[in-house]
Amino acid sequence: MKPVQPDAVLAAIVGNAAQPRSAITKKIWDHIKKNDLQDKKNKRNINADDKLKALFGGKASATMFELTKYVSQHVS
């Protein structure tokens, strides 16, 4: 896959190096699991910490299905 460059918001989670979207998504999930951010009752929902809230445009939570949309807004 073609590497993409994360912006400053996304780089706070995945690092500043250009990388494939699949690697970016994996690193976001690593962050979510490491910080126990999946909703306990509905694992499809992600409760945002400060870094993810910036990625999610200020929203306190998002679904796993919205994750790709948010990643797309923060890469070039």
mmJSON file of the N, C-alpha and C atoms, coordinates in Angstrom:
{"data_MODEL":{"atom_site":{
"group_PDB":["ATOM","ATOM","ATOM","ATOM","ATOM","ATOM","ATOM","ATOM","ATOM","ATOM","ATOM","ATOM","ATOM","ATOM","ATOM","ATOM","ATOM","ATOM","ATOM","ATOM","ATOM","ATOM","ATOM","ATOM","ATOM","ATOM","ATOM","ATOM","ATOM","ATOM","ATOM","ATOM","ATOM","ATOM","ATOM","ATOM","ATOM","ATOM","ATOM","ATOM","ATOM","ATOM","ATOM","ATOM","ATOM","ATOM","ATOM","ATOM","ATOM","ATOM","ATOM","ATOM","ATOM","ATOM","ATOM","ATOM","ATOM","ATOM","ATOM","ATOM","ATOM","ATOM","ATOM","ATOM","ATOM","ATOM","ATOM","ATOM","ATOM","ATOM","ATOM","ATOM","ATOM","ATOM","ATOM","ATOM","ATOM","ATOM","ATOM","ATOM","ATOM","ATOM","ATOM","ATOM","ATOM","ATOM","ATOM","ATOM","ATOM","ATOM","ATOM","ATOM","ATOM","ATOM","ATOM","ATOM","ATOM","ATOM","ATOM","ATOM","ATOM","ATOM","ATOM","ATOM","ATOM","ATOM","ATOM","ATOM","ATOM","ATOM","ATOM","ATOM","ATOM","ATOM","ATOM","ATOM","ATOM","ATOM","ATOM","ATOM","ATOM","ATOM","ATOM","ATOM","ATOM","ATOM","ATOM","ATOM","ATOM","ATOM","ATOM","ATOM","ATOM","ATOM","ATOM","ATOM","ATOM","ATOM","ATOM","ATOM","ATOM","ATOM","ATOM","ATOM","ATOM","ATOM","ATOM","ATOM","ATOM","ATOM","ATOM","ATOM","ATOM","ATOM","ATOM","ATOM","ATOM","ATOM","ATOM","ATOM","ATOM","ATOM","ATOM","ATOM","ATOM","ATOM","ATOM","ATOM","ATOM","ATOM","ATOM","ATOM","ATOM","ATOM","ATOM","ATOM","ATOM","ATOM","ATOM","ATOM","ATOM","ATOM","ATOM","ATOM","ATOM","ATOM","ATOM","ATOM","ATOM","ATOM","ATOM","ATOM","ATOM","ATOM","ATOM","ATOM","ATOM","ATOM","ATOM","ATOM","ATOM","ATOM","ATOM","ATOM","ATOM","ATOM","ATOM","ATOM","ATOM","ATOM","ATOM","ATOM","ATOM","ATOM","ATOM","ATOM","ATOM","ATOM","ATOM","ATOM","ATOM","ATOM","ATOM","ATOM","ATOM","ATOM","ATOM","ATOM"],
"id":[1,2,3,4,5,6,7,8,9,10,11,12,13,14,15,16,17,18,19,20,21,22,23,24,25,26,27,28,29,30,31,32,33,34,35,36,37,38,39,40,41,42,43,44,45,46,47,48,49,50,51,52,53,54,55,56,57,58,59,60,61,62,63,64,65,66,67,68,69,70,71,72,73,74,75,76,77,78,79,80,81,82,83,84,85,86,87,88,89,90,91,92,93,94,95,96,97,98,99,100,101,102,103,104,105,106,107,108,109,110,111,112,113,114,115,116,117,118,119,120,121,122,123,124,125,126,127,128,129,130,131,132,133,134,135,136,137,138,139,140,141,142,143,144,145,146,147,148,149,150,151,152,153,154,155,156,157,158,159,160,161,162,163,164,165,166,167,168,169,170,171,172,173,174,175,176,177,178,179,180,181,182,183,184,185,186,187,188,189,190,191,192,193,194,195,196,197,198,199,200,201,202,203,204,205,206,207,208,209,210,211,212,213,214,215,216,217,218,219,220,221,222,223,224,225,226,227,228],
"type_symbol":["N","C","C","N","C","C","N","C","C","N","C","C","N","C","C","N","C","C","N","C","C","N","C","C","N","C","C","N","C","C","N","C","C","N","C","C","N","C","C","N","C","C","N","C","C","N","C","C","N","C","C","N","C","C","N","C","C","N","C","C","N","C","C","N","C","C","N","C","C","N","C","C","N","C","C","N","C","C","N","C","C","N","C","C","N","C","C","N","C","C","N","C","C","N","C","C","N","C","C","N","C","C","N","C","C","N","C","C","N","C","C","N","C","C","N","C","C","N","C","C","N","C","C","N","C","C","N","C","C","N","C","C","N","C","C","N","C","C","N","C","C","N","C","C","N","C","C","N","C","C","N","C","C","N","C","C","N","C","C","N","C","C","N","C","C","N","C","C","N","C","C","N","C","C","N","C","C","N","C","C","N","C","C","N","C","C","N","C","C","N","C","C","N","C","C","N","C","C","N","C","C","N","C","C","N","C","C","N","C","C","N","C","C","N","C","C","N","C","C","N","C","C","N","C","C","N","C","C"],
"label_atom_id":["N","CA","C","N","CA","C","N","CA","C","N","CA","C","N","CA","C","N","CA","C","N","CA","C","N","CA","C","N","CA","C","N","CA","C","N","CA","C","N","CA","C","N","CA","C","N","CA","C","N","CA","C","N","CA","C","N","CA","C","N","CA","C","N","CA","C","N","CA","C","N","CA","C","N","CA","C","N","CA","C","N","CA","C","N","CA","C","N","CA","C","N","CA","C","N","CA","C","N","CA","C","N","CA","C","N","CA","C","N","CA","C","N","CA","C","N","CA","C","N","CA","C","N","CA","C","N","CA","C","N","CA","C","N","CA","C","N","CA","C","N","CA","C","N","CA","C","N","CA","C","N","CA","C","N","CA","C","N","CA","C","N","CA","C","N","CA","C","N","CA","C","N","CA","C","N","CA","C","N","CA","C","N","CA","C","N","CA","C","N","CA","C","N","CA","C","N","CA","C","N","CA","C","N","CA","C","N","CA","C","N","CA","C","N","CA","C","N","CA","C","N","CA","C","N","CA","C","N","CA","C","N","CA","C","N","CA","C","N","CA","C","N","CA","C","N","CA","C","N","CA","C","N","CA","C","N","CA","C","N","CA","C","N","CA","C"],
"label_alt_id":[null,null,null,null,null,null,null,null,null,null,null,null,null,null,null,null,null,null,null,null,null,null,null,null,null,null,null,null,null,null,null,null,null,null,null,null,null,null,null,null,null,null,null,null,null,null,null,null,null,null,null,null,null,null,null,null,null,null,null,null,null,null,null,null,null,null,null,null,null,null,null,null,null,null,null,null,null,null,null,null,null,null,null,null,null,null,null,null,null,null,null,null,null,null,null,null,null,null,null,null,null,null,null,null,null,null,null,null,null,null,null,null,null,null,null,null,null,null,null,null,null,null,null,null,null,null,null,null,null,null,null,null,null,null,null,null,null,null,null,null,null,null,null,null,null,null,null,null,null,null,null,null,null,null,null,null,null,null,null,null,null,null,null,null,null,null,null,null,null,null,null,null,null,null,null,null,null,null,null,null,null,null,null,null,null,null,null,null,null,null,null,null,null,null,null,null,null,null,null,null,null,null,null,null,null,null,null,null,null,null,null,null,null,null,null,null,null,null,null,null,null,null,null,null,null,null,null,null],
"label_comp_id":["MET","MET","MET","LYS","LYS","LYS","PRO","PRO","PRO","VAL","VAL","VAL","GLN","GLN","GLN","PRO","PRO","PRO","ASP","ASP","ASP","ALA","ALA","ALA","VAL","VAL","VAL","LEU","LEU","LEU","ALA","ALA","ALA","ALA","ALA","ALA","ILE","ILE","ILE","VAL","VAL","VAL","GLY","GLY","GLY","ASN","ASN","ASN","ALA","ALA","ALA","ALA","ALA","ALA","GLN","GLN","GLN","PRO","PRO","PRO","ARG","ARG","ARG","SER","SER","SER","ALA","ALA","ALA","ILE","ILE","ILE","THR","THR","THR","LYS","LYS","LYS","LYS","LYS","LYS","ILE","ILE","ILE","TRP","TRP","TRP","ASP","ASP","ASP","HIS","HIS","HIS","ILE","ILE","ILE","LYS","LYS","LYS","LYS","LYS","LYS","ASN","ASN","ASN","ASP","ASP","ASP","LEU","LEU","LEU","GLN","GLN","GLN","ASP","ASP","ASP","LYS","LYS","LYS","LYS","LYS","LYS","ASN","ASN","ASN","LYS","LYS","LYS","ARG","ARG","ARG","ASN","ASN","ASN","ILE","ILE","ILE","ASN","ASN","ASN","ALA","ALA","ALA","ASP","ASP","ASP","ASP","ASP","ASP","LYS","LYS","LYS","LEU","LEU","LEU","LYS","LYS","LYS","ALA","ALA","ALA","LEU","LEU","LEU","PHE","PHE","PHE","GLY","GLY","GLY","GLY","GLY","GLY","LYS","LYS","LYS","ALA","ALA","ALA","SER","SER","SER","ALA","ALA","ALA","THR","THR","THR","MET","MET","MET","PHE","PHE","PHE","GLU","GLU","GLU","LEU","LEU","LEU","THR","THR","THR","LYS","LYS","LYS","TYR","TYR","TYR","VAL","VAL","VAL","SER","SER","SER","GLN","GLN","GLN","HIS","HIS","HIS","VAL","VAL","VAL","SER","SER","SER"],
"label_asym_id":["A","A","A","A","A","A","A","A","A","A","A","A","A","A","A","A","A","A","A","A","A","A","A","A","A","A","A","A","A","A","A","A","A","A","A","A","A","A","A","A","A","A","A","A","A","A","A","A","A","A","A","A","A","A","A","A","A","A","A","A","A","A","A","A","A","A","A","A","A","A","A","A","A","A","A","A","A","A","A","A","A","A","A","A","A","A","A","A","A","A","A","A","A","A","A","A","A","A","A","A","A","A","A","A","A","A","A","A","A","A","A","A","A","A","A","A","A","A","A","A","A","A","A","A","A","A","A","A","A","A","A","A","A","A","A","A","A","A","A","A","A","A","A","A","A","A","A","A","A","A","A","A","A","A","A","A","A","A","A","A","A","A","A","A","A","A","A","A","A","A","A","A","A","A","A","A","A","A","A","A","A","A","A","A","A","A","A","A","A","A","A","A","A","A","A","A","A","A","A","A","A","A","A","A","A","A","A","A","A","A","A","A","A","A","A","A","A","A","A","A","A","A","A","A","A","A","A","A"],
"label_entity_id":["1","1","1","1","1","1","1","1","1","1","1","1","1","1","1","1","1","1","1","1","1","1","1","1","1","1","1","1","1","1","1","1","1","1","1","1","1","1","1","1","1","1","1","1","1","1","1","1","1","1","1","1","1","1","1","1","1","1","1","1","1","1","1","1","1","1","1","1","1","1","1","1","1","1","1","1","1","1","1","1","1","1","1","1","1","1","1","1","1","1","1","1","1","1","1","1","1","1","1","1","1","1","1","1","1","1","1","1","1","1","1","1","1","1","1","1","1","1","1","1","1","1","1","1","1","1","1","1","1","1","1","1","1","1","1","1","1","1","1","1","1","1","1","1","1","1","1","1","1","1","1","1","1","1","1","1","1","1","1","1","1","1","1","1","1","1","1","1","1","1","1","1","1","1","1","1","1","1","1","1","1","1","1","1","1","1","1","1","1","1","1","1","1","1","1","1","1","1","1","1","1","1","1","1","1","1","1","1","1","1","1","1","1","1","1","1","1","1","1","1","1","1","1","1","1","1","1","1"],
"label_seq_id":[1,1,1,2,2,2,3,3,3,4,4,4,5,5,5,6,6,6,7,7,7,8,8,8,9,9,9,10,10,10,11,11,11,12,12,12,13,13,13,14,14,14,15,15,15,16,16,16,17,17,17,18,18,18,19,19,19,20,20,20,21,21,21,22,22,22,23,23,23,24,24,24,25,25,25,26,26,26,27,27,27,28,28,28,29,29,29,30,30,30,31,31,31,32,32,32,33,33,33,34,34,34,35,35,35,36,36,36,37,37,37,38,38,38,39,39,39,40,40,40,41,41,41,42,42,42,43,43,43,44,44,44,45,45,45,46,46,46,47,47,47,48,48,48,49,49,49,50,50,50,51,51,51,52,52,52,53,53,53,54,54,54,55,55,55,56,56,56,57,57,57,58,58,58,59,59,59,60,60,60,61,61,61,62,62,62,63,63,63,64,64,64,65,65,65,66,66,66,67,67,67,68,68,68,69,69,69,70,70,70,71,71,71,72,72,72,73,73,73,74,74,74,75,75,75,76,76,76],
"pdbx_PDB_ins_code":[null,null,null,null,null,null,null,null,null,null,null,null,null,null,null,null,null,null,null,null,null,null,null,null,null,null,null,null,null,null,null,null,null,null,null,null,null,null,null,null,null,null,null,null,null,null,null,null,null,null,null,null,null,null,null,null,null,null,null,null,null,null,null,null,null,null,null,null,null,null,null,null,null,null,null,null,null,null,null,null,null,null,null,null,null,null,null,null,null,null,null,null,null,null,null,null,null,null,null,null,null,null,null,null,null,null,null,null,null,null,null,null,null,null,null,null,null,null,null,null,null,null,null,null,null,null,null,null,null,null,null,null,null,null,null,null,null,null,null,null,null,null,null,null,null,null,null,null,null,null,null,null,null,null,null,null,null,null,null,null,null,null,null,null,null,null,null,null,null,null,null,null,null,null,null,null,null,null,null,null,null,null,null,null,null,null,null,null,null,null,null,null,null,null,null,null,null,null,null,null,null,null,null,null,null,null,null,null,null,null,null,null,null,null,null,null,null,null,null,null,null,null,null,null,null,null,null,null],
"Cartn_x":[0.828,0.0,0.871,0.321,1.041,1.071,2.246,2.324,1.637,1.013,0.396,1.024,0.99,1.61,0.555,0.675,-0.283,-0.052,-1.132,-0.986,-0.626,-0.509,-0.05,-0.993,-2.299,-3.277,-3.103,-3.023,-2.866,-1.469,-0.467,0.915,1.091,0.261,0.333,0.017,-0.681,-1.048,-0.144,0.118,0.797,2.238,2.693,4.042,4.003,5.099,5.133,5.541,6.033,6.527,5.377,5.638,4.666,4.54,3.305,3.06,1.741,1.542,0.27,-0.902,-2.08,-3.283,-3.504,-3.184,-3.379,-2.522,-1.296,-0.411,-0.937,-1.472,-2.044,-3.234,-4.118,-5.288,-4.864,-3.87,-3.383,-2.838,-2.091,-1.534,-2.635,-3.672,-4.797,-5.462,-5.666,-6.265,-5.357,-4.056,-3.121,-3.311,-3.448,-3.671,-4.999,-6.038,-7.36,-7.302,-6.679,-6.622,-5.695,-4.561,-3.607,-4.238,-5.077,-5.704,-7.136,-7.552,-8.868,-9.995,-10.035,-10.988,-12.222,-12.276,-13.485,-14.582,-15.794,-16.931,-17.133,-17.377,-17.511,-18.745,-19.846,-21.089,-21.191,-20.674,-20.733,-19.328,-18.638,-17.231,-17.022,-18.096,-17.961,-17.761,-18.05,-17.895,-16.548,-15.952,-14.657,-14.864,-14.494,-14.563,-13.252,-13.329,-12.134,-11.404,-10.07,-9.233,-8.904,-8.011,-7.718,-7.191,-6.316,-5.745,-6.809,-7.643,-8.685,-9.781,-10.058,-11.069,-10.655,-9.367,-8.87,-9.036,-8.758,-8.905,-10.371,-11.277,-12.707,-13.404,-12.668,-13.263,-14.008,-13.554,-14.165,-15.223,-15.596,-16.6,-16.02,-16.848,-16.407,-16.325,-16.991,-16.929,-17.197,-16.846,-17.083,-17.212,-17.754,-17.831,-16.604,-16.339,-15.19,-15.368,-16.606,-16.873,-16.572,-16.588,-16.272,-14.768,-13.994,-12.56,-11.871,-12.204,-11.592,-11.864,-13.079,-13.445,-12.556,-12.349,-11.53,-10.063,-9.568,-8.183,-8.013,-8.961,-8.879,-8.792,-9.41,-9.395,-8.048,-7.192,-5.939,-4.692,-4.816,-3.644,-3.572,-2.373,-2.216,-1.322],
"Cartn_y":[-1.191,0.0,1.252,2.299,3.564,4.258,4.691,5.418,6.782,7.184,8.502,9.225,10.549,11.37,11.835,11.429,11.916,13.386,14.108,15.492,15.492,16.664,16.78,16.087,16.165,15.54,14.024,13.444,11.995,11.551,12.367,12.031,11.902,12.578,12.46,11.037,10.281,8.905,7.9,8.11,7.087,7.422,8.609,9.01,9.815,10.493,11.444,10.832,9.606,8.991,8.63,8.75,8.308,6.792,6.295,4.86,4.504,3.231,2.822,3.03,3.239,3.418,2.233,1.032,-0.157,-0.087,0.409,0.552,1.64,2.71,3.789,3.267,2.535,1.978,1.027,0.197,-0.737,0.019,1.09,1.864,2.568,3.018,3.623,2.573,1.372,0.299,-0.094,-0.102,-0.373,0.663,1.934,3.023,2.816,2.45,2.236,1.105,0.005,-1.154,-0.905,-0.261,0.026,0.908,1.844,2.79,2.402,1.186,0.651,1.622,2.016,3.029,2.459,1.137,0.553,0.557,0.878,0.872,-0.54,-0.641,-1.953,-2.72,-2.011,-2.671,-2.893,-1.96,-2.064,-1.862,-2.949,-2.901,-2.175,-1.917,-1.178,0.31,0.779,2.198,2.455,3.572,3.977,5.263,5.237,6.423,7.182,8.424,9.188,9.716,9.586,10.332,11.656,12.455,13.768,13.655,12.683,12.525,12.101,11.147,10.691,11.734,12.504,13.559,14.56,14.884,15.777,15.117,13.822,13.081,13.019,12.855,12.725,14.073,15.152,16.469,16.978,16.606,17.083,16.164,15.118,14.178,13.338,13.011,12.219,10.732,10.306,8.898,8.77,7.598,7.289,5.78,5.314,3.872,3.423,2.138,1.61,1.808,1.907,2.082,3.507,4.457,5.849,6.105,5.196,5.396,5.714,4.989,5.21,6.62,7.105,8.462,9.492,9.312,10.263,10.187,8.993,8.853,9.584,9.425,10.067,11.584,12.164,13.615,14.126,13.222,13.638,13.089,12.687,12.235,12.981,13.006,13.617,12.748],
"Cartn_z":[0.0,0.0,0.0,-0.559,-0.643,0.718,1.146,2.42,2.324,3.419,3.522,4.706,4.665,5.707,6.707,7.984,8.979,9.315,9.613,10.068,11.557,12.158,13.55,14.532,14.292,15.193,15.196,14.011,13.893,14.316,14.027,14.392,15.902,16.682,18.142,18.599,17.768,18.104,17.398,16.106,15.3,14.931,15.255,14.858,13.577,13.282,12.175,10.835,10.826,9.592,8.654,7.347,6.347,6.446,6.376,6.508,5.842,5.521,4.905,5.866,5.303,6.131,7.066,6.589,7.43,8.687,8.569,9.734,10.668,10.095,10.907,11.705,11.04,11.718,12.83,12.566,13.586,14.8,14.568,15.68,16.48,15.802,16.517,17.403,16.863,17.667,18.821,18.607,19.711,20.819,20.431,21.394,22.14,21.406,22.007,23.03,22.657,23.563,24.748,24.496,25.574,26.648,26.223,27.146,27.529,27.144,27.508,27.138,25.864,25.414,24.713,24.536,23.965,25.019,24.578,25.491,26.042,27.33,27.983,27.494,27.249,26.861,25.359,24.579,23.123,22.578,22.304,21.89,20.56,19.814,18.555,18.78,19.984,20.312,20.97,20.611,21.143,21.933,23.2,24.052,23.897,23.515,23.172,24.401,24.371,25.306,24.612,25.172,24.575,23.147,22.894,21.55,20.545,20.922,20.003,19.825,20.857,20.741,19.662,19.6,18.545,17.175,17.1,15.842,15.414,16.386,16.114,15.957,15.851,15.659,16.878,18.068,19.303,19.885,19.163,19.673,20.809,21.786,22.94,22.628,21.545,21.158,19.666,19.137,17.731,17.614,16.497,16.285,15.506,15.58,14.842,13.337,12.884,11.46,10.993,11.907,11.572,11.551,12.097,12.252,10.925,9.87,8.561,8.051,8.27,7.848,8.544,9.85,10.596,10.192,9.93,9.471,8.141,7.233,5.914,6.009,7.029,7.196,7.703,8.178,8.806,8.119,6.851,6.091,4.765,4.209,2.881,2.034],
"occupancy":[1.0,1.0,1.0,1.0,1.0,1.0,1.0,1.0,1.0,1.0,1.0,1.0,1.0,1.0,1.0,1.0,1.0,1.0,1.0,1.0,1.0,1.0,1.0,1.0,1.0,1.0,1.0,1.0,1.0,1.0,1.0,1.0,1.0,1.0,1.0,1.0,1.0,1.0,1.0,1.0,1.0,1.0,1.0,1.0,1.0,1.0,1.0,1.0,1.0,1.0,1.0,1.0,1.0,1.0,1.0,1.0,1.0,1.0,1.0,1.0,1.0,1.0,1.0,1.0,1.0,1.0,1.0,1.0,1.0,1.0,1.0,1.0,1.0,1.0,1.0,1.0,1.0,1.0,1.0,1.0,1.0,1.0,1.0,1.0,1.0,1.0,1.0,1.0,1.0,1.0,1.0,1.0,1.0,1.0,1.0,1.0,1.0,1.0,1.0,1.0,1.0,1.0,1.0,1.0,1.0,1.0,1.0,1.0,1.0,1.0,1.0,1.0,1.0,1.0,1.0,1.0,1.0,1.0,1.0,1.0,1.0,1.0,1.0,1.0,1.0,1.0,1.0,1.0,1.0,1.0,1.0,1.0,1.0,1.0,1.0,1.0,1.0,1.0,1.0,1.0,1.0,1.0,1.0,1.0,1.0,1.0,1.0,1.0,1.0,1.0,1.0,1.0,1.0,1.0,1.0,1.0,1.0,1.0,1.0,1.0,1.0,1.0,1.0,1.0,1.0,1.0,1.0,1.0,1.0,1.0,1.0,1.0,1.0,1.0,1.0,1.0,1.0,1.0,1.0,1.0,1.0,1.0,1.0,1.0,1.0,1.0,1.0,1.0,1.0,1.0,1.0,1.0,1.0,1.0,1.0,1.0,1.0,1.0,1.0,1.0,1.0,1.0,1.0,1.0,1.0,1.0,1.0,1.0,1.0,1.0,1.0,1.0,1.0,1.0,1.0,1.0,1.0,1.0,1.0,1.0,1.0,1.0,1.0,1.0,1.0,1.0,1.0,1.0],
"B_iso_or_equiv":[0.0,0.0,0.0,0.0,0.0,0.0,0.0,0.0,0.0,0.0,0.0,0.0,0.0,0.0,0.0,0.0,0.0,0.0,0.0,0.0,0.0,0.0,0.0,0.0,0.0,0.0,0.0,0.0,0.0,0.0,0.0,0.0,0.0,0.0,0.0,0.0,0.0,0.0,0.0,0.0,0.0,0.0,0.0,0.0,0.0,0.0,0.0,0.0,0.0,0.0,0.0,0.0,0.0,0.0,0.0,0.0,0.0,0.0,0.0,0.0,0.0,0.0,0.0,0.0,0.0,0.0,0.0,0.0,0.0,0.0,0.0,0.0,0.0,0.0,0.0,0.0,0.0,0.0,0.0,0.0,0.0,0.0,0.0,0.0,0.0,0.0,0.0,0.0,0.0,0.0,0.0,0.0,0.0,0.0,0.0,0.0,0.0,0.0,0.0,0.0,0.0,0.0,0.0,0.0,0.0,0.0,0.0,0.0,0.0,0.0,0.0,0.0,0.0,0.0,0.0,0.0,0.0,0.0,0.0,0.0,0.0,0.0,0.0,0.0,0.0,0.0,0.0,0.0,0.0,0.0,0.0,0.0,0.0,0.0,0.0,0.0,0.0,0.0,0.0,0.0,0.0,0.0,0.0,0.0,0.0,0.0,0.0,0.0,0.0,0.0,0.0,0.0,0.0,0.0,0.0,0.0,0.0,0.0,0.0,0.0,0.0,0.0,0.0,0.0,0.0,0.0,0.0,0.0,0.0,0.0,0.0,0.0,0.0,0.0,0.0,0.0,0.0,0.0,0.0,0.0,0.0,0.0,0.0,0.0,0.0,0.0,0.0,0.0,0.0,0.0,0.0,0.0,0.0,0.0,0.0,0.0,0.0,0.0,0.0,0.0,0.0,0.0,0.0,0.0,0.0,0.0,0.0,0.0,0.0,0.0,0.0,0.0,0.0,0.0,0.0,0.0,0.0,0.0,0.0,0.0,0.0,0.0,0.0,0.0,0.0,0.0,0.0,0.0],
"pdbx_formal_charge":[null,null,null,null,null,null,null,null,null,null,null,null,null,null,null,null,null,null,null,null,null,null,null,null,null,null,null,null,null,null,null,null,null,null,null,null,null,null,null,null,null,null,null,null,null,null,null,null,null,null,null,null,null,null,null,null,null,null,null,null,null,null,null,null,null,null,null,null,null,null,null,null,null,null,null,null,null,null,null,null,null,null,null,null,null,null,null,null,null,null,null,null,null,null,null,null,null,null,null,null,null,null,null,null,null,null,null,null,null,null,null,null,null,null,null,null,null,null,null,null,null,null,null,null,null,null,null,null,null,null,null,null,null,null,null,null,null,null,null,null,null,null,null,null,null,null,null,null,null,null,null,null,null,null,null,null,null,null,null,null,null,null,null,null,null,null,null,null,null,null,null,null,null,null,null,null,null,null,null,null,null,null,null,null,null,null,null,null,null,null,null,null,null,null,null,null,null,null,null,null,null,null,null,null,null,null,null,null,null,null,null,null,null,null,null,null,null,null,null,null,null,null,null,null,null,null,null,null],
"auth_seq_id":[1,1,1,2,2,2,3,3,3,4,4,4,5,5,5,6,6,6,7,7,7,8,8,8,9,9,9,10,10,10,11,11,11,12,12,12,13,13,13,14,14,14,15,15,15,16,16,16,17,17,17,18,18,18,19,19,19,20,20,20,21,21,21,22,22,22,23,23,23,24,24,24,25,25,25,26,26,26,27,27,27,28,28,28,29,29,29,30,30,30,31,31,31,32,32,32,33,33,33,34,34,34,35,35,35,36,36,36,37,37,37,38,38,38,39,39,39,40,40,40,41,41,41,42,42,42,43,43,43,44,44,44,45,45,45,46,46,46,47,47,47,48,48,48,49,49,49,50,50,50,51,51,51,52,52,52,53,53,53,54,54,54,55,55,55,56,56,56,57,57,57,58,58,58,59,59,59,60,60,60,61,61,61,62,62,62,63,63,63,64,64,64,65,65,65,66,66,66,67,67,67,68,68,68,69,69,69,70,70,70,71,71,71,72,72,72,73,73,73,74,74,74,75,75,75,76,76,76],
"auth_comp_id":["MET","MET","MET","LYS","LYS","LYS","PRO","PRO","PRO","VAL","VAL","VAL","GLN","GLN","GLN","PRO","PRO","PRO","ASP","ASP","ASP","ALA","ALA","ALA","VAL","VAL","VAL","LEU","LEU","LEU","ALA","ALA","ALA","ALA","ALA","ALA","ILE","ILE","ILE","VAL","VAL","VAL","GLY","GLY","GLY","ASN","ASN","ASN","ALA","ALA","ALA","ALA","ALA","ALA","GLN","GLN","GLN","PRO","PRO","PRO","ARG","ARG","ARG","SER","SER","SER","ALA","ALA","ALA","ILE","ILE","ILE","THR","THR","THR","LYS","LYS","LYS","LYS","LYS","LYS","ILE","ILE","ILE","TRP","TRP","TRP","ASP","ASP","ASP","HIS","HIS","HIS","ILE","ILE","ILE","LYS","LYS","LYS","LYS","LYS","LYS","ASN","ASN","ASN","ASP","ASP","ASP","LEU","LEU","LEU","GLN","GLN","GLN","ASP","ASP","ASP","LYS","LYS","LYS","LYS","LYS","LYS","ASN","ASN","ASN","LYS","LYS","LYS","ARG","ARG","ARG","ASN","ASN","ASN","ILE","ILE","ILE","ASN","ASN","ASN","ALA","ALA","ALA","ASP","ASP","ASP","ASP","ASP","ASP","LYS","LYS","LYS","LEU","LEU","LEU","LYS","LYS","LYS","ALA","ALA","ALA","LEU","LEU","LEU","PHE","PHE","PHE","GLY","GLY","GLY","GLY","GLY","GLY","LYS","LYS","LYS","ALA","ALA","ALA","SER","SER","SER","ALA","ALA","ALA","THR","THR","THR","MET","MET","MET","PHE","PHE","PHE","GLU","GLU","GLU","LEU","LEU","LEU","THR","THR","THR","LYS","LYS","LYS","TYR","TYR","TYR","VAL","VAL","VAL","SER","SER","SER","GLN","GLN","GLN","HIS","HIS","HIS","VAL","VAL","VAL","SER","SER","SER"],
"auth_asym_id":["A","A","A","A","A","A","A","A","A","A","A","A","A","A","A","A","A","A","A","A","A","A","A","A","A","A","A","A","A","A","A","A","A","A","A","A","A","A","A","A","A","A","A","A","A","A","A","A","A","A","A","A","A","A","A","A","A","A","A","A","A","A","A","A","A","A","A","A","A","A","A","A","A","A","A","A","A","A","A","A","A","A","A","A","A","A","A","A","A","A","A","A","A","A","A","A","A","A","A","A","A","A","A","A","A","A","A","A","A","A","A","A","A","A","A","A","A","A","A","A","A","A","A","A","A","A","A","A","A","A","A","A","A","A","A","A","A","A","A","A","A","A","A","A","A","A","A","A","A","A","A","A","A","A","A","A","A","A","A","A","A","A","A","A","A","A","A","A","A","A","A","A","A","A","A","A","A","A","A","A","A","A","A","A","A","A","A","A","A","A","A","A","A","A","A","A","A","A","A","A","A","A","A","A","A","A","A","A","A","A","A","A","A","A","A","A","A","A","A","A","A","A","A","A","A","A","A","A"],
"auth_atom_id":["N","CA","C","N","CA","C","N","CA","C","N","CA","C","N","CA","C","N","CA","C","N","CA","C","N","CA","C","N","CA","C","N","CA","C","N","CA","C","N","CA","C","N","CA","C","N","CA","C","N","CA","C","N","CA","C","N","CA","C","N","CA","C","N","CA","C","N","CA","C","N","CA","C","N","CA","C","N","CA","C","N","CA","C","N","CA","C","N","CA","C","N","CA","C","N","CA","C","N","CA","C","N","CA","C","N","CA","C","N","CA","C","N","CA","C","N","CA","C","N","CA","C","N","CA","C","N","CA","C","N","CA","C","N","CA","C","N","CA","C","N","CA","C","N","CA","C","N","CA","C","N","CA","C","N","CA","C","N","CA","C","N","CA","C","N","CA","C","N","CA","C","N","CA","C","N","CA","C","N","CA","C","N","CA","C","N","CA","C","N","CA","C","N","CA","C","N","CA","C","N","CA","C","N","CA","C","N","CA","C","N","CA","C","N","CA","C","N","CA","C","N","CA","C","N","CA","C","N","CA","C","N","CA","C","N","CA","C","N","CA","C","N","CA","C","N","CA","C","N","CA","C","N","CA","C","N","CA","C","N","CA","C","N","CA","C"],
"pdbx_PDB_model_num":[1,1,1,1,1,1,1,1,1,1,1,1,1,1,1,1,1,1,1,1,1,1,1,1,1,1,1,1,1,1,1,1,1,1,1,1,1,1,1,1,1,1,1,1,1,1,1,1,1,1,1,1,1,1,1,1,1,1,1,1,1,1,1,1,1,1,1,1,1,1,1,1,1,1,1,1,1,1,1,1,1,1,1,1,1,1,1,1,1,1,1,1,1,1,1,1,1,1,1,1,1,1,1,1,1,1,1,1,1,1,1,1,1,1,1,1,1,1,1,1,1,1,1,1,1,1,1,1,1,1,1,1,1,1,1,1,1,1,1,1,1,1,1,1,1,1,1,1,1,1,1,1,1,1,1,1,1,1,1,1,1,1,1,1,1,1,1,1,1,1,1,1,1,1,1,1,1,1,1,1,1,1,1,1,1,1,1,1,1,1,1,1,1,1,1,1,1,1,1,1,1,1,1,1,1,1,1,1,1,1,1,1,1,1,1,1,1,1,1,1,1,1,1,1,1,1,1,1]
}}}
